[in-house]
Amino acid sequence: MNKILLSTALSAMLATTAQAENIGVSMAVFDDNFLTVLRNGMIDYATAQDGVELQVEDAQNDVGKQLNQIQNFVASGVDAIIVNPVDTDATIAMSLAAADAGIPLVYVNRQPVNIDTLPDNQAFVASDEKESGTLETQAICAQLKSMGKGDGAKALVMMGELSNQAARVRTQDIHDVIATSDCSFIEIVDQQTAMWSRTMGADLMSNWISAGLEFDAVISNNDEMAIGAIQAMKTAGMSMDDIVIGGVDATADALAAMAAGDLDVTVFQNAAGQGQGAVDAALKLARGEAVDNKVFVPFELVTPENLSDYQKKN
């Protein structure tokens, strides 16, 4: 009788092990506020699922390291792979490595260059970047008008890494909004990259101030660079009341800056929602279920008026 019970228990344990699903995750970089929320969203969602395990790796903003991580995931026989790309122009080799091994792959947050030619077992989960910079710039345009600057305003644009699709699209969004009749009064006096970084955002703003550039608005591709700009302006003794400052992501630090009266506009990008969506898509693909090759989580405008709705979300 004991032998039968032991055999039954062992069979159950083996069955549970056989059902376990392993997902390899390669993040572009761990040292980023938004991507940390995204990563934790994946981990929290996977932890709540039975028999799902994540192996999360930091590519440290190194394309070669990220490709090696994907190759290692393939060699170890994971059930699916999730990638937050370091360089969105370098995703073709990643897709090929996974497709050749028959392993599903899901890109998250950053749109791969081969989005329109992804294999059937690959997908992209993110928010539509055409909404992000558009919502941000339209709100900045409206605020400049409310301040009586509708007859002419000057803006500085802070761009993310230019190898990143999100930076390119968000910047184009800014130009597209300013090209409309409602916002054509805004003149972009300069735009440069600050690599998504708070420190580099502060350095870039310090350089602009030292160069004597006059401006009424700062339109940043993300919150971190906007916060860096705020820090530099405060160091220079500038009043935040005179400048409209916008970012994207609605990170906790950005919402705190808005509550302090420093940041005027941000756009909520649901990092945890993207993380959950990526894990969900990876699991479905691993189980042979159909998934749309583009899964979008909507962006949402955040201003001081609706700030309280978002303060606990990111």
C-alpha positions, 0 to 999 in steps of 0.5 A, spaced: 500 500 500 505 504 501 508 503 495 502 504 491 501 511 495 509 513 493 508 511 486 502 515 485 505 521 489 511 521 485 507 520 478 503 527 481 510 530 482 513 528 475 506 531 472 507 537 475 514 538 473 512 536 466 507 542 466 512 547 468 513 553 463 519 556 463 520 563 460 526 566 458 526 574 459 532 579 457 531 586 459 535 592 455 537 594 462 535 593 469 537 600 471 531 604 469 525 606 473 520 605 468 523 598 466 523 596 473 516 597 473 515 593 467 520 587 469 516 587 476 509 586 473 512 580 469 515 577 475 508 578 479 504 576 474 508 570 473 508 568 480 501 568 481 500 563 475 501 555 477 507 552 474 510 558 471 517 560 472 521 566 469 529 567 468 530 574 467 537 577 465 540 584 464 542 585 457 546 592 460 544 596 454 549 591 450 546 588 443 551 583 443 550 581 450 542 581 449 543 576 443 547 571 447 542 571 452 537 569 447 541 564 444 542 561 451 535 561 452 534 557 446 540 552 448 537 551 455 530 549 451 525 554 454 518 554 453 518 562 450 522 568 450 520 575 452 525 581 449 525 588 451 530 590 446 536 594 447 536 596 439 530 596 436 534 595 429 537 589 431 531 584 432 531 580 426 537 576 428 533 575 435 527 573 431 531 568 427 534 565 433 528 563 436 524 561 430 529 556 428 529 553 434 521 553 434 521 557 440 515 563 441 518 570 442 514 576 445 517 583 444 515 588 450 515 595 450 520 597 444 517 595 437 522 591 433 524 593 426 521 587 423 514 588 426 511 587 420 514 580 418 514 577 425 513 569 424 507 566 426 509 564 433 512 571 435 508 578 437 509 585 440 506 587 446 506 595 448 503 601 447 502 605 441 507 610 441 503 615 436 499 616 442 504 618 447 508 624 444 501 626 441 498 626 447 504 630 451 505 635 445 497 637 445 497 638 452 503 642 452 500 646 446 494 647 450 497 650 457 502 654 453 495 658 450 492 658 457 498 662 459 497 667 454 503 664 449 499 662 443 502 668 439 509 665 439 512 660 444 519 656 443 520 649 445 526 645 447 525 637 445 529 632 449 530 625 445 531 618 447 536 614 444 535 614 437 536 607 436 530 606 439 523 606 435 520 609 441 524 615 441 524 616 433 516 616 434 515 620 440 519 626 437 515 625 430 509 626 434 511 632 437 513 635 430 506 632 427 502 636 433 506 642 432 505 642 424 497 643 426 494 649 425 492 649 433 499 648 435 503 652 429 505 657 434 510 653 437 517 654 435 522 648 436 529 652 437 533 645 439 532 638 439 538 633 442 538 626 445 539 625 452 539 617 452 533 617 456 537 619 462 536 623 468 543 625 469 544 626 461 538 630 461 540 635 466 547 636 463 543 637 456 539 642 460 545 646 463 548 646 456 542 650 453 542 654 459 549 656 458 548 657 451 543 662 453 537 659 449 530 662 451 524 657 451 517 656 454 517 649 454 521 643 454 518 637 451 521 630 453 521 623 450 520 620 457 520 623 464 527 621 466 530 626 462 524 631 464 526 630 471 533 632 469 531 638 466 527 640 472 533 639 476 538 643 472 533 649 471 532 649 479 540 649 480 540 655 475 535 659 479 529 658 474 522 658 476 518 652 474 512 657 473 514 660 467 516 653 463 511 648 461 515 641 462 512 634 459 515 627 459 512 620 458 511 614 462 508 617 469 513 614 473 513 615 481 518 620 481 515 624 475 508 624 479 512 626 485 515 632 481 508 633 478 505 633 485 511 638 487 508 643 481 515 642 477 512 637 472 506 639 468 504 633 463 506 626 463 503 620 459 501 614 463 504 608 460 502 602 463 508 598 465 505 593 469 500 592 464 505 591 458 509 586 463 502 582 464 500 582 457 507 580 455 507 574 459 500 572 457 502 572 450 508 568 451 504 563 455 499 562 450 504 562 444 507 556 448 501 553 448 499 553 441 494 558 442 493 564 437 495 571 439 495 578 435 502 580 433 500 587 436 497 587 442 497 595 445 495 597 452 493 604 451 496 611 453 493 616 458 494 623 459 496 625 466 496 632 468 495 635 475 487 635 475 487 627 474 494 626 478 491 623 484 488 617 479 495 615 477 499 616 483 499 609 485 499 605 478 506 606 477 
